[in-house]
Amino acid sequence: MLLMCAVIFGYMYFFGPSEADMAEQQRQRDSIAAVQQQSKQLAGASAIDVLSADEVQQIKNVLLTMASDSTRSQAGIDRDGVHLAMNGNSLVGSIALADTTFDFDEVLAATSSTPALHNQAVAAVRKATESYLKNGSFANFLSGSEQIVKLHNDSIQLEVSTKGGAITRAQLKAYKAFNAPMVEVFTPGENEYSFTLSNNTQRFETKDFYFKPEQVSDSCVVMSLDLGGGAKWGLRYTLVPGSYMVRMEMEQSGMNSIIPININSVDFTWHQKMARHEEGKMFEERNSGIYYKYYGDGGDVENTSESGNDDKDIKDKLKWISTKNQFFSAVLIADSLFSGAQLTSREFEKGTDDYQSYLKDMSIRTSIPYASDKERPASFYFYLGPNRYPTLSAMDQYSPKEDLKLTKLIPLGWKLFRWINTGIIIPVFTWLGKFIGNYGIIILILTILLKLVLSPLTFKSYISQAKMRILAPDIAAINEQYPNQEDALKKQQKTMELYSLAGASPFGGCLPMLLQMPILIAMFTFFPSCIELRGQAFLWAKDLSAPDKIIEWTGQIPFITNYFGNHISLFCLLMTVTNIGYTYLTMQSQNQQQSMPGMKWMMYLMPIMFLVFFNNYASGLSYYYFISLLITIAQTYLCRAFVSEDKVRATIAANRAKPKKKSGFMARLEEAQRQQQAMLREQERRKGKNRR
């Protein structure tokens, strides 16, 4: 058996086709397949597709049914380039393709000299007819002419289209975009939402239908569909006076003749290409995404990833869903709830036209409770406005049973920093805004107030730093007295004793930093999100919510352009220079030890790093840090004026003369030293035994 297998495989190896032969055979097979495919395409192109007599009669039945509807003045199929109507007992119309228009008689005759285009026209007729058949009672509303109804109040103006019965444009009167006179939260062609009604066999997309408008007032319109037989369905839009809130209510009657009572939900889809509103895209894109709140008073607010693509499939109930960017949001708030949601957020590829004009491509699909026998089965509030804390906080009045937490749309940092912003910074900032119109002055006053509040602790720590500077020669003398490693605890004991006699603390300089860090970080999150600063000029800065560019270029700086940008911001530059000066002042007041030779240049490197990372941030933030550092430097010099070297040394002498009472810390330090010395003696004793 082994010999037989060897002979067979040997024969196949030596006498089988070579790789070149197999490649040639494959080429021949591919050529034959290509010829056969081309023959099929030519045969298909030359075959003329014909509408059958049953299909023609079906089209007539659709048109006759539509003509019997008393709500329509003219019956006809008008969809995707297909325009058909009845003329007596005959069908008339046209089919418009990309570059060619066919008369319907020509399509029926099937004598076209371009079979491929003719077949496309026939396919378009079938598709349009199928669409009308599928939509049943709603088919009458698949064709029509689009009308725009305008609504407005003091804050917002809307355009509601009869095509789909939806809001297509929402403009905010008080806010300008970098490329438009008004910010548009909704823009035609970039925002689309639709309800999907269904029975046991059909699904009806409201975006496909032409509604009949009934404008009640300048702030209210009803978009309705009269389905015949007493069945009606529509949407009522009402602008809340002086607010960015729009009331959207689903209205219906007799719908249980079309939608069975066992259908208990309606699907809702919302797609938005979120347009840019700010000149600088980085922060606007970084703060854009889909936000949502879980149903219930304790429900948390979460969001899709704001950096990169993201998909979420949510099974729990939701109270509201929002498309949100840096300064503006569109929030759909259900009176009842949303039954889960599928969320998709996509970034646009760099280098494309969409990348320059838009932030994200976002899609939302959810469902809401529905009953066909109720007059108003569903209702919502649509918030279309700015991410302004007092405004969003006031929206809770529209949901008395549940805290909406709309203020979570504003990124104000983690819990501690958010508490500082919402409990201190924003109330003071808002209060000052009632009396002062210049936000540069408001930031200055706010900075001074914060510094005054922290001044007692700050002065105490600065005085401790000044004492440490005076004690530097004494500490150096102690270091020289105890140079060996085994005397480390003794050296530490003497050093701490010196600190105690002088009333100084080596940790005193850390206290102001620890106390100010939460405030500094809170302000870091506050300024880029503060819409009040948007468009506000101060000195050379045209917009305190954007960088104050004094020099710009088009080239790229390797590694840092994504952070630094293509410009230099003057407030950031001033902050950096001031920070370097403050670092020098701090270094002079501290005892620099030889054991950390790299600390000095690292301290000077930090301000340069801040320049790189803060250059692209809001100029209001850099201005705040600049003013804060100037005040800190002034406080440092003021403290030095109150601390006399002679007084410190006199205090040390007086304390040395007093009876010494060991503190708990000193007692523990001495005990630790005693234990270490005992341990060292034991180690030396063991080493001596080992050598012997």
Secondary structure as UniProt FT lines:
FT   HELIX           2..15
FT   HELIX           19..46
FT   HELIX           53..67
FT   TURN            70..71
FT   STRAND          77..79
FT   TURN            80..81
FT   STRAND          82..87
FT   TURN            88..89
FT   STRAND          90..96
FT   STRAND          101..103
FT   HELIX           104..109
FT   HELIX           115..134
FT   HELIX           136..141
FT   STRAND          148..152
FT   STRAND          156..161
FT   STRAND          167..172
FT   TURN            173..174
FT   TURN            178..179
FT   STRAND          183..186
FT   TURN            188..190
FT   STRAND          191..198
FT   STRAND          203..205
FT   HELIX           206..208
FT   STRAND          212..217
FT   TURN            218..219
FT   STRAND          220..228
FT   TURN            229..230
FT   STRAND          231..239
FT   TURN            241..242
FT   STRAND          245..253
FT   HELIX           255..257
FT   TURN            261..262
FT   STRAND          265..275
FT   HELIX           281..286
FT   STRAND          289..294
FT   TURN            297..298
FT   STRAND          301..303
FT   STRAND          310..324
FT   STRAND          328..347
FT   TURN            350..351
FT   HELIX           353..357
FT   STRAND          358..369
FT   TURN            372..373
FT   STRAND          378..386
FT   HELIX           389..394
FT   HELIX           395..398
FT   TURN            400..401
FT   HELIX           406..409
FT   HELIX           415..420
FT   HELIX           421..425
FT   HELIX           426..433
FT   TURN            434..435
FT   HELIX           439..470
FT   HELIX           472..481
FT   HELIX           485..487
FT   HELIX           488..502
FT   TURN            506..509
FT   HELIX           510..526
FT   HELIX           527..529
FT   HELIX           531..533
FT   TURN            534..535
FT   TURN            539..540
FT   TURN            544..545
FT   STRAND          549..552
FT   TURN            558..560
FT   HELIX           561..564
FT   STRAND          567..569
FT   HELIX           570..589
FT   TURN            594..595
FT   TURN            597..598
FT   HELIX           599..614
FT   TURN            615..616
FT   HELIX           619..642
FT   HELIX           645..657
FT   HELIX           664..691
//
